[in-house]
Amino acid sequence: MKMTIRNSALMAVTVAALGGCAGGNMGTAQQAAYDRDTADVMARSFRAQGIATLDRLQQDPLMATCSAPDRHLGDEQAEQIQAAAMAGIKWPSDGNFLGDWKEGEKLAQSGKGLTWKDKADGANGGNCYNCHRISKTEISYGTIGPSLYQYGKLHGNTEKTQKYVWAKIWNPNATMACSNMPRFGHSGILDEKQIRHIVALLLDPKSPVNAE
Ligand code: HEC
């Protein structure tokens, strides 16, 4: 039975995991054969449906580098990856980093979007709780990423922090070369207005993130 591609983040993890299985000390030719087999299995296992088309199986250069089974990322290469990601970030067009934390909380809760059932022009969620603890009151959250509870209190709602969080949401690889967090701005998952709401969720002193 063929699976439908549901979501780009999931795909990235799947591709990385399958590539990773072929790891270990092996010759280049053997590795190339494994890579071809993996690509072949992936191509045969999925079909396109709706907006979930097969281009999601293609790794961009950053994903390929980060999921290479023999990855040895030196400081220099990590810095190059981060600098390239940083250079691609679109900063807020009006210079304003902060939106409405209440809208940010809704986005953090919502994992909606990008499935074959969704429309290309539909708004996506941010799915932040899937990987992060964010507020004290929401007890259902994942732990793939660090806790963000009290983020603004701990880091301060300064221009520097606003820029850091904006960059993290736009493209987490700008500050951590092979981050496993989705590239929300870079990949067109969230738009500028939504990212403002998310930054406010983490930094606005009135947000539940910064409540005691
Ligand atoms: C698939 C899991 C995943 C999702 C979904 C996710 N993150 Fe992350 N996030 C991570 C991981 C892993 C890290 C640590 C690596 C890094 O810093 O890039 C991280 C790091 C961060 C950091 C940096 C923390 C620090 O102290 O430097 C922030 C801020 C953040 N995430 C915010 C968010 C927000 C807001 C959302 C929702 C829009 C979100 N994340 C969605 C996995 C995720």
Residues whose N, C-alpha, C, O or C-beta is under 5 A from the ligand:
A	BS01	HEC	G126 N127 C128 N130 C131 I144 G145 P146 K168 P172 M176 S179 N180 M181 P182 I198
